[in-house]
Amino acid sequence: MKQLGIHAVISLIIYFVCIALAFQAIKAVRIEKLIRSNRVFESQVFLLFSAIGLGYLVAQFIIALIDTSMQLSNLF
């Protein structure tokens, strides 16, 4: 049970770090040119949701990679 709790904490940390990194990366892209003027709130919501989506996908990949590599010990 303790391993399950540690896995959950590590997964949460990975999710938050990946979402924060995705947010910083998406801010570098000039999205303002794609969104109509006077739509500040909508562009901020789009930026936030895009960062959450991208961060979630990257975190899922990292967590799956970690889980799979831990299962390799069962091979030998």
ZIFENDA-V99956 format. One record per backbone hydrogen bond with DSSP energy under -0.5 kcal/mol. CO is the residue of the C=O (numbers start at 1). NH is the residue of the N-H. If there is no record, write none. Layout:
co: {CO;CO}
nh: {NH;NH}
//
This chain:
co: {1;2;3;4;5;6;7;8;9;10;11;12;13;14;15;16;17;18;19;20;21;22;23;24;25;26;29;30;31;31;36;39;40;41;42;43;44;45;46;47;48;49;50;51;52;53;54;55;56;57;58;59;60;61;62;63;64;65;66;67;68;70;71;72;72}
nh: {5;6;7;8;9;10;11;12;13;14;15;16;17;18;19;20;21;22;23;24;25;26;27;28;28;29;31;33;34;35;39;43;44;45;46;47;48;49;50;51;52;53;54;55;56;57;58;59;60;61;62;63;64;65;66;67;68;69;70;71;72;73;74;75;76}
//
